[in-house]
Amino acid sequence: MTEAETACIRTCQMTSYPEEIQCLKDNKKVSPLVTQLKLFMKDNVIRCGGRIHNAALEEETKHPILLSAKHAFTHLVAKDAHERLHHAGPSSTITLLRGKYWIPAIRPCVRSILRKCVICKKVSGRPYKAPDPPPLPKTRVSDVAPFTYTGVDYSGALSVRDTNGNDRKTFICLFTCASTRAVHLELVTDLSAETFLFAFRRFCSRKSTPKIMMSDNGTTFTAAARHLNNLCESAVVRDEFNNRLIDWKFIPTRAPWFGGWWERMIGLTKNVLNKVLGKAYVTYETLQTIVTEAEAVINDRPLTYVTSGELGQPETLTPAHLLYGRRITSLPVEPATLPADYRINRSSLVKQGTRRVQFIQNFRQRWRREYLTALRERSQLRGNNNQTISVGDVVQIQDDCPRTQWRLAVVEELVPGNDGFVRSAKVQTKNGLTHRPIVNLYPIEECKNNI
């Protein structure tokens, strides 16, 4: 083993330092490296001098062997030292190497080797970095009828008291409009497909039939989200949506920020209910009334900047203005008193209808002028547009369990956004294909075609 190691060291030095070897043999031309490190030959191996000749150290530590940081043998030596130290960090690995070898630019060399260690990647590797936040999707800024693009989600379980005084769980099914930011809340008794369809039919009858439905996808944080994913597999739900020509889209699994515009409404609804209910233990009918009132309050929240109430300033725009033409938590404006001989005819009805359409259009113009322009600013930080994820990469999928138990997967397909950047990917696991955001994927091995 010693002879084999010496032969490898000589081969490494002959390949990396031929000029220095010739200088040491001829003693004619002095290389800068020879002068800097006080190099000398011993048993046909280049060693380094120094100022610690009198230290109580081993000979190989006082005069270490010179190795090149770019040679393959050096990488094997550093990798072996890293594994012997049970995958310690760069500082510990460098300390062990310097007890026998001297490697110029050793720290970048060791760090590059440790970055490729599979064991270290599984324990302390970093995920792929997301690119810059994309522009808002078309569904968020389209001037269309309310609830044309609708997001749906469930809240957590709420406990109510039935007529016999027993506990009973209920849930809130939230429908929110992508453009007007209005909400529709339905209190449901369970998470079955039939109950959801009843709530959906009530929503369509009171508001509108959406063109596109969007929701969370799969096993995220609550049982409600898991049931919502199962609804798409129900034949009853599929038939109902197909008959109404509704397209149901899902966001990537464990990526709630992809549906932040309805997650925000869920948080706002919970905030209102927590303030109203507190620790109260109410009946189902009482909770249904409170949920309906909470819907009215949320739809009356201001969408734009609230003025100081100066005279002549228009009323603050709310989702209720875009739905009903007025705020719904305040009393309606009394109509003007009509003369006694006033008669309703075709021309008066047409005039009133035209006036009402113009009234609603004024709110839509204010929505475009005040609300959409306020969305121009971006509060999120910049990302990294130098993307490294590729098809064929072996990755770990972030999960709630300890990191050593995360599942391994292979990237099968990249899902680019409208701006061309990849923010999610479809990966193949032992349980099948799943769709995940790239910030939840931790690279283990890169595809050989990309090395």
C-alpha positions as a Markdown table, in Angstrom:
| # | Residue | x | y | z |
|---|---|---|---|---|
| 1 | Met | 0.0 | 0.0 | 0.0 |
| 2 | Thr | 2.9 | 2.4 | 0.8 |
| 3 | Glu | 4.6 | 1.6 | -2.5 |
| 4 | Ala | 1.4 | 2.1 | -4.4 |
| 5 | Glu | 0.8 | 5.4 | -2.6 |
| 6 | Thr | 4.3 | 6.6 | -3.4 |
| 7 | Ala | 3.9 | 5.6 | -7.1 |
| 8 | Cys | 0.6 | 7.6 | -7.3 |
| 9 | Ile | 2.3 | 10.7 | -5.6 |
| 10 | Arg | 5.2 | 10.6 | -8.1 |
| 11 | Thr | 2.8 | 10.3 | -11.0 |
| 12 | Cys | 0.8 | 13.3 | -9.7 |
| 13 | Gln | 3.9 | 15.4 | -9.2 |
| 14 | Met | 5.5 | 14.5 | -12.6 |
| 15 | Thr | 2.2 | 15.4 | -14.3 |
| 16 | Ser | 1.6 | 18.7 | -12.4 |
| 17 | Tyr | 5.1 | 20.0 | -11.6 |
| 18 | Pro | 7.5 | 19.0 | -14.4 |
| 19 | Glu | 9.2 | 22.4 | -14.4 |
| 20 | Glu | 9.8 | 22.3 | -10.6 |
| 21 | Ile | 11.2 | 18.8 | -10.8 |
| 22 | Gln | 13.7 | 19.8 | -13.5 |
| 23 | Cys | 14.7 | 22.9 | -11.5 |
| 24 | Leu | 15.4 | 20.8 | -8.4 |
| 25 | Lys | 17.4 | 18.3 | -10.4 |
| 26 | Asp | 19.5 | 20.8 | -12.3 |
| 27 | Asn | 19.8 | 23.5 | -9.6 |
| 28 | Lys | 20.1 | 26.1 | -12.5 |
| 29 | Lys | 16.8 | 27.8 | -13.0 |
| 30 | Val | 14.8 | 28.5 | -9.8 |
| 31 | Ser | 11.0 | 28.4 | -10.1 |
| 32 | Pro | 8.9 | 30.8 | -8.0 |
| 33 | Leu | 7.1 | 27.9 | -6.4 |
| 34 | Val | 10.4 | 26.3 | -5.4 |
| 35 | Thr | 11.5 | 29.5 | -3.7 |
| 36 | Gln | 8.2 | 30.2 | -2.0 |
| 37 | Leu | 7.6 | 26.7 | -0.5 |
| 38 | Lys | 11.3 | 25.8 | -0.1 |
| 39 | Leu | 10.9 | 22.6 | -2.1 |
| 40 | Phe | 13.4 | 19.8 | -2.1 |
| 41 | Met | 13.5 | 16.2 | -3.3 |
| 42 | Lys | 13.6 | 13.2 | -1.1 |
| 43 | Asp | 13.2 | 9.6 | -2.4 |
| 44 | Asn | 12.1 | 11.2 | -5.8 |
| 45 | Val | 9.2 | 12.9 | -4.0 |
| 46 | Ile | 8.8 | 16.7 | -3.8 |
| 47 | Arg | 8.4 | 17.9 | -0.2 |
| 48 | Cys | 8.0 | 21.4 | 1.3 |
| 49 | Gly | 10.4 | 23.0 | 3.7 |
| 50 | Gly | 9.4 | 25.8 | 6.1 |
| 51 | Arg | 10.3 | 27.1 | 9.5 |
| 52 | Ile | 9.1 | 24.4 | 11.9 |
| 53 | His | 12.1 | 22.0 | 11.6 |
| 54 | Asn | 12.7 | 22.1 | 15.4 |
| 55 | Ala | 9.0 | 21.4 | 16.3 |
| 56 | Ala | 8.1 | 18.2 | 18.1 |
| 57 | Leu | 6.1 | 16.9 | 15.1 |
| 58 | Glu | 6.3 | 14.0 | 12.8 |
| 59 | Glu | 8.7 | 14.3 | 9.8 |
| 60 | Glu | 5.9 | 14.2 | 7.2 |
| 61 | Thr | 4.1 | 17.0 | 9.0 |
| 62 | Lys | 7.1 | 19.2 | 9.1 |
| 63 | His | 7.9 | 18.5 | 5.5 |
| 64 | Pro | 4.6 | 17.7 | 3.8 |
| 65 | Ile | 4.3 | 16.2 | 0.3 |
| 66 | Leu | 3.3 | 18.7 | -2.5 |
| 67 | Leu | 0.2 | 17.8 | -4.5 |
| 68 | Ser | -1.7 | 19.7 | -7.1 |
| 69 | Ala | -5.3 | 20.8 | -6.3 |
| 70 | Lys | -6.4 | 20.0 | -9.9 |
| 71 | His | -5.1 | 16.4 | -10.1 |
| 72 | Ala | -7.5 | 13.5 | -9.8 |
| 73 | Phe | -5.3 | 11.8 | -7.2 |
| 74 | Thr | -5.6 | 14.9 | -4.9 |
| 75 | His | -9.4 | 14.7 | -5.2 |
| 76 | Leu | -9.3 | 11.0 | -4.1 |
| 77 | Val | -7.0 | 11.9 | -1.1 |
| 78 | Ala | -9.3 | 14.7 | 0.0 |
| 79 | Lys | -12.4 | 12.5 | -0.4 |
| 80 | Asp | -10.8 | 9.7 | 1.6 |
| 81 | Ala | -9.9 | 12.2 | 4.4 |
| 82 | His | -13.5 | 13.6 | 4.4 |
| 83 | Glu | -15.0 | 10.1 | 4.7 |
| 84 | Arg | -12.5 | 9.1 | 7.4 |
| 85 | Leu | -13.7 | 12.1 | 9.5 |
| 86 | His | -17.3 | 10.9 | 9.1 |
| 87 | His | -18.1 | 13.6 | 6.5 |
| 88 | Ala | -16.8 | 16.5 | 8.6 |
| 89 | Gly | -16.7 | 20.1 | 7.3 |
| 90 | Pro | -14.0 | 21.8 | 5.2 |
| 91 | Ser | -11.9 | 23.0 | 8.2 |
| 92 | Ser | -11.6 | 19.5 | 9.7 |
| 93 | Thr | -10.8 | 17.9 | 6.4 |
| 94 | Ile | -8.1 | 20.6 | 5.6 |
| 95 | Thr | -6.5 | 20.1 | 9.1 |
| 96 | Leu | -6.2 | 16.3 | 8.5 |
| 97 | Leu | -4.8 | 16.8 | 5.0 |
| 98 | Arg | -2.1 | 19.3 | 6.1 |
| 99 | Gly | -0.7 | 16.7 | 8.5 |
| 100 | Lys | 0.8 | 14.9 | 5.5 |
| 101 | Tyr | 0.2 | 16.9 | 2.3 |
| 102 | Trp | 0.6 | 20.5 | 1.1 |
| 103 | Ile | -2.0 | 21.5 | -1.5 |
| 104 | Pro | -1.9 | 25.0 | -2.9 |
| 105 | Ala | -5.4 | 26.6 | -2.9 |
| 106 | Ile | -6.6 | 23.8 | -0.7 |
| 107 | Arg | -9.8 | 25.4 | 0.6 |
| 108 | Pro | -11.5 | 25.9 | -2.8 |
| 109 | Cys | -10.4 | 22.4 | -3.7 |
| 110 | Val | -11.9 | 20.8 | -0.6 |
| 111 | Arg | -15.1 | 22.8 | -0.8 |
| 112 | Ser | -15.7 | 21.7 | -4.4 |
| 113 | Ile | -15.2 | 18.1 | -3.4 |
| 114 | Leu | -17.5 | 18.3 | -0.4 |
| 115 | Arg | -20.2 | 19.9 | -2.6 |
| 116 | Lys | -20.3 | 16.7 | -4.7 |
| 117 | Cys | -20.6 | 14.4 | -1.6 |
| 118 | Val | -23.9 | 12.6 | -1.8 |
| 119 | Ile | -24.1 | 11.9 | 1.9 |
| 120 | Cys | -23.5 | 15.6 | 2.7 |
| 121 | Lys | -26.1 | 16.7 | 0.2 |
| 122 | Lys | -28.7 | 14.4 | 1.8 |
| 123 | Val | -28.1 | 16.0 | 5.2 |
| 124 | Ser | -27.2 | 19.6 | 4.5 |
| 125 | Gly | -27.7 | 20.3 | 0.8 |
| 126 | Arg | -29.6 | 23.3 | -0.4 |
| 127 | Pro | -32.6 | 23.3 | -2.8 |
| 128 | Tyr | -32.8 | 24.7 | -6.2 |
| 129 | Lys | -33.2 | 28.5 | -6.2 |
| 130 | Ala | -36.3 | 30.0 | -7.6 |
| 131 | Pro | -36.1 | 32.7 | -10.3 |
| 132 | Asp | -37.5 | 36.2 | -10.0 |
| 133 | Pro | -41.2 | 36.4 | -9.0 |
| 134 | Pro | -43.2 | 36.3 | -12.2 |
| 135 | Pro | -45.8 | 38.9 | -13.3 |
| 136 | Leu | -49.3 | 38.4 | -12.1 |
| 137 | Pro | -51.2 | 35.8 | -14.1 |
| 138 | Lys | -53.9 | 36.8 | -16.6 |
| 139 | Thr | -56.6 | 35.5 | -14.3 |
| 140 | Arg | -55.7 | 38.1 | -11.6 |
| 141 | Val | -55.8 | 41.2 | -13.8 |
| 142 | Ser | -58.5 | 40.3 | -16.3 |
| 143 | Asp | -61.5 | 42.7 | -16.5 |
| 144 | Val | -64.1 | 40.0 | -16.6 |
| 145 | Ala | -67.3 | 39.3 | -14.8 |
| 146 | Pro | -67.0 | 38.4 | -11.1 |
| 147 | Phe | -66.1 | 34.8 | -10.3 |
| 148 | Thr | -65.1 | 34.0 | -13.9 |
| 149 | Tyr | -61.8 | 32.8 | -12.4 |
| 150 | Thr | -62.5 | 31.3 | -9.0 |
| 151 | Gly | -60.2 | 29.7 | -6.4 |
| 152 | Val | -61.6 | 27.2 | -3.9 |
| 153 | Asp | -60.3 | 26.0 | -0.6 |
| 154 | Tyr | -61.4 | 24.6 | 2.8 |
| 155 | Ser | -60.7 | 26.0 | 6.2 |
| 156 | Gly | -59.9 | 23.9 | 9.2 |
| 157 | Ala | -62.5 | 22.0 | 11.2 |
| 158 | Leu | -64.8 | 24.1 | 13.4 |
| 159 | Ser | -66.7 | 22.5 | 16.4 |
| 160 | Val | -70.4 | 23.3 | 16.8 |
| 161 | Arg | -73.1 | 22.0 | 19.1 |
| 162 | Asp | -76.0 | 20.0 | 17.7 |
| 163 | Thr | -79.5 | 19.8 | 19.1 |
| 164 | Asn | -78.5 | 17.0 | 21.5 |
| 165 | Gly | -75.6 | 19.0 | 22.9 |
| 166 | Asn | -73.0 | 16.8 | 21.2 |
| 167 | Asp | -69.9 | 18.0 | 19.4 |
| 168 | Arg | -70.0 | 18.2 | 15.6 |
| 169 | Lys | -67.4 | 19.2 | 13.1 |
| 170 | Thr | -68.1 | 21.6 | 10.3 |
| 171 | Phe | -65.9 | 23.2 | 7.6 |
| 172 | Ile | -66.0 | 26.4 | 5.5 |
| 173 | Cys | -65.8 | 26.1 | 1.8 |
| 174 | Leu | -64.4 | 29.3 | 0.4 |
| 175 | Phe | -64.9 | 30.5 | -3.2 |
| 176 | Thr | -62.9 | 33.7 | -4.1 |
| 177 | Cys | -62.8 | 35.7 | -7.3 |
| 178 | Ala | -59.3 | 36.2 | -8.8 |
| 179 | Ser | -60.0 | 39.7 | -10.2 |
| 180 | Thr | -62.5 | 41.4 | -7.8 |
| 181 | Arg | -61.2 | 39.6 | -4.7 |
| 182 | Ala | -64.7 | 39.0 | -3.5 |
| 183 | Val | -65.5 | 35.8 | -1.5 |
| 184 | His | -68.4 | 33.5 | -1.1 |
| 185 | Leu | -68.5 | 31.3 | 2.0 |
| 186 | Glu | -70.4 | 28.1 | 2.4 |
| 187 | Leu | -70.7 | 26.2 | 5.6 |
| 188 | Val | -70.5 | 22.4 | 5.0 |
| 189 | Thr | -71.0 | 19.5 | 7.3 |
| 190 | Asp | -68.3 | 17.2 | 5.9 |
| 191 | Leu | -65.7 | 16.9 | 3.1 |
| 192 | Ser | -67.5 | 14.4 | 0.8 |
| 193 | Ala | -67.9 | 15.0 | -2.9 |
| 194 | Glu | -71.7 | 15.2 | -2.6 |
| 195 | Thr | -71.5 | 17.9 | 0.1 |
| 196 | Phe | -69.0 | 19.9 | -2.0 |
| 197 | Leu | -71.3 | 19.7 | -5.1 |
| 198 | Phe | -74.2 | 21.0 | -3.1 |
| 199 | Ala | -72.1 | 23.9 | -1.9 |
| 200 | Phe | -70.8 | 24.5 | -5.4 |
| 201 | Arg | -74.4 | 24.5 | -6.8 |
| 202 | Arg | -75.4 | 27.0 | -4.2 |
| 203 | Phe | -72.4 | 29.2 | -5.1 |
| 204 | Cys | -73.3 | 29.0 | -8.9 |
| 205 | Ser | -76.9 | 29.9 | -8.2 |
| 206 | Arg | -76.1 | 32.9 | -6.1 |
| 207 | Lys | -73.0 | 34.3 | -7.8 |
| 208 | Ser | -72.0 | 32.9 | -11.2 |
| 209 | Thr | -70.8 | 29.8 | -13.0 |
| 210 | Pro | -67.0 | 30.1 | -13.2 |
| 211 | Lys | -65.0 | 29.4 | -16.3 |
| 212 | Ile | -61.9 | 28.1 | -14.5 |
| 213 | Met | -61.7 | 26.7 | -11.0 |
| 214 | Met | -58.3 | 26.6 | -9.2 |
| 215 | Ser | -57.4 | 24.9 | -6.0 |
| 216 | Asp | -54.6 | 23.4 | -3.9 |
| 217 | Asn | -53.1 | 20.1 | -4.9 |
| 218 | Gly | -52.8 | 17.1 | -2.6 |
| 219 | Thr | -51.3 | 16.2 | 0.7 |
| 220 | Thr | -50.4 | 19.6 | 2.1 |
| 221 | Phe | -51.0 | 20.7 | 5.7 |
| 222 | Thr | -54.7 | 19.8 | 6.5 |
| 223 | Ala | -57.1 | 17.0 | 6.0 |
| 224 | Ala | -59.3 | 19.4 | 4.1 |
| 225 | Ala | -56.7 | 19.9 | 1.4 |
| 226 | Arg | -56.3 | 16.1 | 1.0 |
| 227 | His | -60.0 | 15.7 | 0.6 |
| 228 | Leu | -60.1 | 18.5 | -1.9 |
| 229 | Asn | -57.6 | 16.7 | -4.0 |
| 230 | Asn | -59.7 | 13.6 | -3.9 |
| 231 | Leu | -62.7 | 15.5 | -5.2 |
| 232 | Cys | -61.1 | 15.8 | -8.6 |
| 233 | Glu | -60.9 | 12.0 | -8.8 |
| 234 | Ser | -64.6 | 11.7 | -8.1 |
| 235 | Ala | -66.7 | 10.7 | -11.2 |
| 236 | Val | -69.7 | 12.7 | -9.8 |
| 237 | Val | -67.6 | 15.9 | -9.6 |
| 238 | Arg | -66.0 | 15.4 | -13.0 |
| 239 | Asp | -69.5 | 14.9 | -14.6 |
| 240 | Glu | -70.8 | 18.0 | -12.9 |
| 241 | Phe | -67.9 | 20.2 | -14.1 |
| 242 | Asn | -67.9 | 18.7 | -17.6 |
| 243 | Asn | -71.6 | 19.5 | -17.9 |
| 244 | Arg | -71.0 | 23.1 | -16.9 |
| 245 | Leu | -67.9 | 23.4 | -19.1 |
| 246 | Ile | -65.7 | 24.3 | -16.2 |
| 247 | Asp | -61.9 | 23.7 | -16.2 |
| 248 | Trp | -60.4 | 22.7 | -12.8 |
| 249 | Lys | -56.7 | 23.4 | -12.4 |
| 250 | Phe | -54.4 | 22.5 | -9.6 |
| 251 | Ile | -51.3 | 24.2 | -8.3 |
| 252 | Pro | -48.1 | 22.2 | -7.5 |
| 253 | Thr | -48.1 | 20.0 | -4.4 |
| 254 | Arg | -46.9 | 21.7 | -1.2 |
| 255 | Ala | -46.7 | 25.1 | -2.8 |
| 256 | Pro | -49.4 | 27.2 | -1.1 |
| 257 | Trp | -47.7 | 30.4 | -2.4 |
| 258 | Phe | -48.9 | 29.5 | -5.9 |
| 259 | Gly | -52.4 | 30.0 | -4.7 |
| 260 | Gly | -51.7 | 32.9 | -2.3 |
| 261 | Trp | -54.7 | 34.9 | -3.5 |
| 262 | Trp | -57.1 | 32.4 | -2.0 |
| 263 | Glu | -54.9 | 31.4 | 0.9 |
| 264 | Arg | -55.0 | 35.1 | 1.9 |
| 265 | Met | -58.8 | 35.0 | 2.0 |
| 266 | Ile | -58.8 | 31.9 | 4.2 |
| 267 | Gly | -56.5 | 33.7 | 6.7 |
| 268 | Leu | -58.8 | 36.7 | 6.6 |
| 269 | Thr | -61.9 | 34.6 | 7.2 |
| 270 | Lys | -60.3 | 32.9 | 10.1 |
| 271 | Asn | -59.2 | 36.2 | 11.6 |
| 272 | Val | -62.8 | 37.5 | 11.4 |
| 273 | Leu | -64.3 | 34.4 | 12.9 |
| 274 | Asn | -61.7 | 34.3 | 15.7 |
| 275 | Lys | -62.5 | 37.8 | 16.7 |
| 276 | Val | -66.3 | 37.3 | 16.6 |
| 277 | Leu | -66.4 | 33.8 | 18.2 |
| 278 | Gly | -63.4 | 33.7 | 20.5 |
| 279 | Lys | -64.0 | 30.7 | 22.7 |
| 280 | Ala | -67.7 | 30.6 | 22.2 |
| 281 | Tyr | -69.4 | 27.2 | 21.6 |
| 282 | Val | -72.3 | 27.8 | 19.2 |
| 283 | Thr | -74.9 | 25.9 | 17.3 |
| 284 | Tyr | -74.7 | 25.1 | 13.6 |
| 285 | Glu | -77.4 | 27.8 | 12.8 |
| 286 | Thr | -75.6 | 30.4 | 14.8 |
| 287 | Leu | -72.3 | 29.6 | 13.1 |
| 288 | Gln | -73.9 | 29.7 | 9.6 |
| 289 | Thr | -75.3 | 33.2 | 10.4 |
| 290 | Ile | -71.9 | 34.4 | 11.6 |
| 291 | Val | -70.2 | 33.0 | 8.5 |
| 292 | Thr | -72.6 | 34.8 | 6.2 |
| 293 | Glu | -72.1 | 38.1 | 8.1 |
| 294 | Ala | -68.3 | 37.5 | 7.9 |
| 295 | Glu | -68.7 | 37.2 | 4.1 |
| 296 | Ala | -70.4 | 40.6 | 4.0 |
| 297 | Val | -67.7 | 42.2 | 6.1 |
| 298 | Ile | -64.9 | 40.7 | 3.9 |
| 299 | Asn | -66.6 | 41.8 | 0.7 |
| 300 | Asp | -66.9 | 45.4 | 2.1 |
| 301 | Arg | -63.2 | 45.7 | 2.8 |
| 302 | Pro | -61.5 | 48.5 | 0.8 |
| 303 | Leu | -59.4 | 47.4 | -2.2 |
| 304 | Thr | -57.7 | 50.8 | -2.6 |
| 305 | Tyr | -56.3 | 53.5 | -0.4 |
| 306 | Val | -58.7 | 54.9 | 2.1 |
| 307 | Thr | -58.9 | 58.7 | 1.9 |
| 308 | Ser | -59.2 | 61.1 | 4.8 |
| 309 | Gly | -62.8 | 61.8 | 4.1 |
| 310 | Glu | -62.4 | 65.1 | 2.2 |
| 311 | Leu | -65.5 | 66.5 | 0.5 |
| 312 | Gly | -65.8 | 65.5 | -3.1 |
| 313 | Gln | -63.7 | 62.3 | -2.7 |
| 314 | Pro | -65.4 | 59.2 | -4.2 |
| 315 | Glu | -66.3 | 56.3 | -1.9 |
| 316 | Thr | -63.6 | 53.7 | -1.3 |
| 317 | Leu | -63.8 | 50.9 | -3.8 |
| 318 | Thr | -64.7 | 47.5 | -2.3 |
| 319 | Pro | -65.5 | 44.1 | -3.8 |
| 320 | Ala | -69.2 | 44.7 | -3.0 |
| 321 | His | -69.2 | 47.6 | -5.4 |
| 322 | Leu | -68.2 | 45.3 | -8.2 |
| 323 | Leu | -70.7 | 42.7 | -7.3 |
| 324 | Tyr | -73.8 | 44.7 | -6.3 |
| 325 | Gly | -73.0 | 48.3 | -7.1 |
| 326 | Arg | -72.9 | 49.4 | -3.4 |
| 327 | Arg | -71.7 | 48.4 | 0.0 |
| 328 | Ile | -73.8 | 45.7 | 1.6 |
| 329 | Thr | -73.1 | 46.5 | 5.2 |
| 330 | Ser | -74.7 | 49.9 | 5.0 |
| 331 | Leu | -78.3 | 51.0 | 4.3 |
| 332 | Pro | -79.2 | 51.4 | 0.7 |
| 333 | Val | -79.8 | 54.9 | -0.7 |
| 334 | Glu | -83.4 | 55.8 | -0.7 |
| 335 | Pro | -84.8 | 56.4 | -4.2 |
| 336 | Ala | -86.0 | 59.9 | -5.1 |
| 337 | Thr | -89.7 | 60.6 | -4.6 |
| 338 | Leu | -91.5 | 60.2 | -7.8 |
| 339 | Pro | -94.4 | 62.5 | -8.9 |
| 340 | Ala | -97.9 | 61.2 | -8.5 |
| 341 | Asp | -98.5 | 61.2 | -12.3 |
| 342 | Tyr | -95.3 | 59.3 | -13.0 |
| 343 | Arg | -95.9 | 56.3 | -15.3 |
| 344 | Ile | -93.5 | 53.5 | -16.0 |
| 345 | Asn | -93.1 | 53.0 | -19.7 |
| 346 | Arg | -90.5 | 51.5 | -22.1 |
| 347 | Ser | -88.4 | 54.7 | -22.4 |
| 348 | Ser | -88.2 | 55.1 | -18.6 |
| 349 | Leu | -87.1 | 51.5 | -18.1 |
| 350 | Val | -84.5 | 51.7 | -20.8 |
| 351 | Lys | -83.2 | 54.9 | -19.3 |
| 352 | Gln | -83.0 | 53.3 | -15.8 |
| 353 | Gly | -81.3 | 50.2 | -17.2 |
| 354 | Thr | -78.7 | 52.3 | -19.1 |
| 355 | Arg | -78.0 | 54.4 | -16.0 |
| 356 | Arg | -77.5 | 51.3 | -13.9 |
| 357 | Val | -75.1 | 49.8 | -16.5 |
| 358 | Gln | -73.1 | 53.1 | -16.6 |
| 359 | Phe | -73.1 | 53.1 | -12.8 |
| 360 | Ile | -71.5 | 49.6 | -12.7 |
| 361 | Gln | -69.1 | 50.6 | -15.5 |
| 362 | Asn | -67.8 | 53.5 | -13.4 |
| 363 | Phe | -66.8 | 51.1 | -10.7 |
| 364 | Arg | -65.1 | 48.9 | -13.3 |
| 365 | Gln | -63.1 | 51.9 | -14.6 |
| 366 | Arg | -62.1 | 52.8 | -11.0 |
| 367 | Trp | -61.1 | 49.1 | -10.5 |
| 368 | Arg | -58.8 | 49.4 | -13.6 |
| 369 | Arg | -57.5 | 52.9 | -12.7 |
| 370 | Glu | -57.0 | 52.5 | -8.9 |
| 371 | Tyr | -56.7 | 48.8 | -8.0 |
| 372 | Leu | -54.7 | 47.4 | -11.0 |
| 373 | Thr | -52.2 | 50.2 | -10.9 |
| 374 | Ala | -51.6 | 49.5 | -7.2 |
| 375 | Leu | -50.6 | 46.0 | -8.1 |
| 376 | Arg | -47.7 | 47.2 | -10.2 |
| 377 | Glu | -45.3 | 47.3 | -7.2 |
| 378 | Arg | -43.6 | 44.1 | -6.1 |
| 379 | Ser | -42.8 | 43.5 | -2.4 |
| 380 | Gln | -41.0 | 40.1 | -2.9 |
| 381 | Leu | -37.2 | 39.8 | -3.0 |
| 382 | Arg | -35.4 | 39.0 | -6.2 |
| 383 | Gly | -34.6 | 35.4 | -7.1 |
| 384 | Asn | -31.8 | 33.6 | -9.0 |
| 385 | Asn | -32.3 | 33.4 | -12.7 |
| 386 | Asn | -29.3 | 31.1 | -13.2 |
| 387 | Gln | -31.3 | 27.9 | -13.1 |
| 388 | Thr | -29.4 | 24.6 | -12.8 |
| 389 | Ile | -32.2 | 22.0 | -12.6 |
| 390 | Ser | -32.3 | 19.6 | -15.6 |
| 391 | Val | -34.3 | 16.6 | -16.6 |
| 392 | Gly | -32.7 | 13.5 | -15.2 |
| 393 | Asp | -31.4 | 15.0 | -12.0 |
| 394 | Val | -31.7 | 12.9 | -8.8 |
| 395 | Val | -33.3 | 14.9 | -6.1 |
| 396 | Gln | -34.7 | 14.7 | -2.6 |
| 397 | Ile | -38.3 | 15.9 | -2.0 |
| 398 | Gln | -38.8 | 18.1 | 1.0 |
| 399 | Asp | -41.3 | 16.5 | 3.5 |
| 400 | Asp | -42.5 | 16.9 | 7.1 |
| 401 | Cys | -40.5 | 13.9 | 8.3 |
| 402 | Pro | -36.7 | 14.0 | 9.3 |
| 403 | Arg | -34.5 | 14.9 | 6.4 |
| 404 | Thr | -32.8 | 11.5 | 6.3 |
| 405 | Gln | -36.2 | 10.0 | 5.5 |
| 406 | Trp | -37.0 | 12.3 | 2.5 |
| 407 | Arg | -37.9 | 10.4 | -0.6 |
| 408 | Leu | -35.6 | 10.2 | -3.6 |
| 409 | Ala | -36.9 | 11.1 | -7.1 |
| 410 | Val | -35.8 | 11.8 | -10.6 |
| 411 | Val | -36.8 | 14.9 | -12.5 |
| 412 | Glu | -39.0 | 13.8 | -15.4 |
| 413 | Glu | -40.3 | 17.1 | -16.8 |
| 414 | Leu | -39.7 | 20.8 | -16.3 |
| 415 | Val | -42.7 | 23.1 | -16.1 |
| 416 | Pro | -41.8 | 26.6 | -17.3 |
| 417 | Gly | -43.9 | 29.7 | -16.7 |
| 418 | Asn | -45.1 | 32.3 | -19.2 |
| 419 | Asp | -41.8 | 34.1 | -18.8 |
| 420 | Gly | -39.7 | 31.0 | -19.6 |
| 421 | Phe | -38.4 | 30.4 | -16.1 |
| 422 | Val | -38.9 | 27.0 | -14.4 |
| 423 | Arg | -40.6 | 27.2 | -11.0 |
| 424 | Ser | -41.9 | 23.7 | -10.7 |
| 425 | Ala | -41.1 | 20.2 | -12.1 |
| 426 | Lys | -42.7 | 16.8 | -12.4 |
| 427 | Val | -40.6 | 14.2 | -10.6 |
| 428 | Gln | -40.8 | 10.4 | -10.6 |
| 429 | Thr | -40.8 | 8.6 | -7.2 |
| 430 | Lys | -41.3 | 5.0 | -6.3 |
| 431 | Asn | -45.0 | 5.8 | -5.7 |
| 432 | Gly | -45.5 | 7.5 | -9.1 |
| 433 | Leu | -45.3 | 10.9 | -10.7 |
| 434 | Thr | -45.8 | 14.1 | -8.6 |
| 435 | His | -45.7 | 17.8 | -9.3 |
| 436 | Arg | -43.5 | 19.9 | -6.9 |
| 437 | Pro | -42.0 | 23.4 | -6.8 |
| 438 | Ile | -38.2 | 23.5 | -7.4 |
| 439 | Val | -37.6 | 25.2 | -4.0 |
| 440 | Asn | -38.8 | 21.9 | -2.4 |
| 441 | Leu | -36.4 | 19.8 | -4.5 |
| 442 | Tyr | -32.8 | 19.2 | -3.1 |
| 443 | Pro | -30.3 | 18.1 | -5.8 |
| 444 | Ile | -28.3 | 14.9 | -5.1 |
| 445 | Glu | -26.8 | 14.0 | -8.4 |
| 446 | Glu | -26.8 | 15.9 | -11.7 |
| 447 | Cys | -27.7 | 14.3 | -15.0 |
| 448 | Lys | -24.6 | 13.0 | -16.7 |
| 449 | Asn | -25.5 | 14.8 | -19.9 |
| 450 | Asn | -25.1 | 18.1 | -18.0 |
| 451 | Ile | -21.7 | 17.4 | -16.4 |
